[in-house]
């Protein structure tokens, strides 16, 4: 992941943390390149917990991070016992949905999307 994608990844993670803090009391974040917070031997981008119980794990994808290796990671995360949530660029959502279907993960993952919108005056 290049520096610009890492910055985007981390910005999305910080925004999600703000938005999710009302649903989950404990949110642990592994920003780009970090392996600070572990869940069952894996290091998802976000671990969402309530009263000590992990309820969901969240992975953030960027335009260039989606590849077959990611699907294998998603399989591991989906099998960890917590709900798997993916945040993907809006333009990739159809490809991600197709990949989840092909991998047998369509019922094991929730997919959200994001996009950057700049409106000049």
N, C-alpha and C positions, 0 to 999 in steps of 0.2 A: 504494500500500500504506500503510495507516494505521500509527500508531505501535505498536499492540498486535500487528498482524500482522507488522510488521517485527521486533518482539521475539521472537515465536514462530518466525519464519523463522530468525533468528540463533541461537536456542536449539537448534533442530533441527540446524542446521549444526554447531554446536559439539559436540553429542552424536554426530553422525555422524563427525566428525573423530576423536573419541576411539575410537569403535568400529572405524573403518577403518584406524587407524594401524598395525595389525599386518599388514594386507594390502598397504598402499601406503606406501612410505617418504617420499614427497613429496606432501603434500596442500596445495594452495593454495586459499584460500577467499575469495570475494567476498561479504562480508556485505551486507545491505540497502543499496542505494544506492551501493555501492562498485564501481569499475571498476579494480581494482588488478592483477588477474592475467588476462591475455589468452591465448586459444587460437584461432589462425587467425582473428583479427579479431572473435572473440566473447568474451563475458564470462560464462561459466557460473558458477553458484553455487560449484561445487567442481571442481577439476582434480586428478585422481588419477594419480600417476606412479610409476614404478619405474625406477631407473637411467637417468633422463633421458628415458624414453619415456612419453608420455601413454597410459594404458591405458583410462581412462574419464573421462567428464564427468558431473556430477550436477547436476540442477536440483531445487530444493525448491519445491513449490507450497503455497499456503495456501488456505483456503476461498474467498477472493475473488480470488485471482490467476489462477485458471484461466479463460481466455477464448480466442477464436479466434486472437488475436495470439500466444498462447503456443504454439499448435500450429505456427505458422510458425517460431517460434524453435526448437522441437523438431526440425523438418525440417532447419533449418540445422545444428543441433548433431549430428543423426544423420548428416548428410552430411560431417561434419568428419573422419571416419576413426577416431574413438575410440568406444568403447561408450557409449551414452547410458543413464543411469540416472535415474529420476524417483522422488522421494519425495513422496507426496501424502497428504492427510488420508484416513483409513480410509473415511470417509463418501463421499468423491469417487472412490474407486478404480473402481467400475463405470462411472461417466461417463468417466473418463480412459481406461479400456480401450476403451470404445466409440469415443471420439474418435481414439485411436491406430489402431484398426481402419479407421475411415472415412478417415483420412489416409494409410493405407498404411504406417504405422510400427510395426505390432504386432510385427514380427520384428526391429525395429531398436532397441527400447527395453525395458529391464527396469523394472518398476514395483514399488516398495516402498511401504509405508504407515506412518503413525504416528497415534497418538491420545494425548490427554492424559487421564489417569485420576487422579482425586483421591478418596481414600477417607478419610473422616472417622472418627475413633475412636468 
